[in-house]
């Protein structure tokens, strides 16, 4: 067996980010920038008011107070989206709405709460200093300023900033297109079950988790325990996708063809690699991995919990690298065990499915249901994976590292 860290290293060494391409801003959320973005204009483009009120000369209202109001002549009104038509002179004010451009001559805003309109004039009950409630031109961004650097994962707020700069498209690493295929004669997609048959739960689960991970999932259905059919499915996925995830047929049985097919295809295509790993973890010990013509393939175990845990620990980091992410490996948080998380020493690191909650300033965890690798309901109830090093586990009240899910 090899360590989890060694398995992750071998996989990540074989995976490279997808080539960047221009992407419309409207579809760029969640993608990774492939180049720096530099501002080409000011944001905001003009000085404007942050509040409803009156644009004034600060010197005119320096002595204003509740006891000694300053009366100014109102010489106009400016709404947002309207350019000023005149200057503010001494003893004058212009009624102004939030976001409207500052008129020439004015250097401050008196908020409306500190005023009282009186017959073409306004009484001001509080002083103002130059710049009060004024958003300066370029206060957010100046031309030539770096806005975002390559490697930034674009959130909705990032897209808003880019839209404010009139950026219509950005150069990003594309969203990985990832195929999913379940294997096994025992599997059916839906409907009544004949003796010895079970419904395919891994494929719907993996399709959903890929979408949640920001990938574009592609369903390749169920491949029977037939080497030729499996090979045909894998070849089609290699031609159509950026990565492929299969489940089942990666152990040591006579019908476990995934590792056989991957080894054959890797041998036929220059620069490809294929490896069958036994990893010192529980669940998810076996993994078939290949990078064929630059397309990574992850042969996950067939047991549902093993399949999901294997995806989190081994496939997800590689898919993050494929998408251009630099933060690829999961970072655990430290939680306190609400009850004992016991285990037996077996030379492997255990990943127990746990419920995690935030309580009194820290994380607390406890086991989520039965821990057997075929019991998917426990996985569904879990919000984290507790990392239990080889040994006897941890007792109640002890600290344990946990990988958060979702």
Number of C-alpha atoms within 10 A of each C-alpha: 13 13 15 18 13 11 19 17 13 13 20 21 9 18 20 17 18 19 13 17 14 15 17 14 17 11 12 24 17 19 25 26 27 23 16 14 18 17 20 16 16 19 20 18 17 16 19 22 27 19 19 19 22 28 32 29 24 20 16 19 23 14 15 18 14 13 8 12 19 20 21 22 19 21 15 18 17 21 15 13 10 11 12 18 10 12 16 22 16 15 15 22 29 27 21 28 23 16 21 22 26 27 23 15 16 22 21 24 30 27 22 17 11 17 19 13 15 12 7 10 16 22 19 27 21 20 21 23 15 15 14 18 21 21 20 19 16 15 14 13 21 18 13 12 13 13 18 18 14 14 18 19 20 19 13 12 10 17 20 14 17 21 14 16 19 12 16 13 16 23 21 26 25 24 23 24 20 25 28 26 25 28 26 22 15 16 18 17 14 10 7 10 12 9 7 8 13 16 13 20 17 26 23 15 13 24 21 14 18 22 14 12 17 17 23 17 23 20 15 18 17 22 21 17 19 15 16 13 12 22 19 13 17 25 15 13 24 21 11 14 18 23 27 25 27 27 28 25 25 25 22 10 8 8 16 18 24 28 22 17 19 28 20 12 20 18 14 12 13 11 11 19 19 22 16 18 18 17 21 21 24 20 25 26 20 26 26 25 28 26 24 24 16 19 21 29 26 26 30 31 27 25 19 27 24 27 27 25 24 23 24 18 18 25 24 18 22 28 29 24 20 25 29 28 21 15 11 16 18 15 10 15 14 16 22 21 23 17 15 14 21 14 15 11 13 14 13 21 19 23 21 28 29 27 22 25 14 10 10 7 6 11 19 22 30 22 22 20 18 14 18 17 20 16 15 20 14 20 26 13 14 21 19 26 25 27 20 22 19 16 15 13 17 18 15 14 14 14 16 22 20 27 22 17 14 8
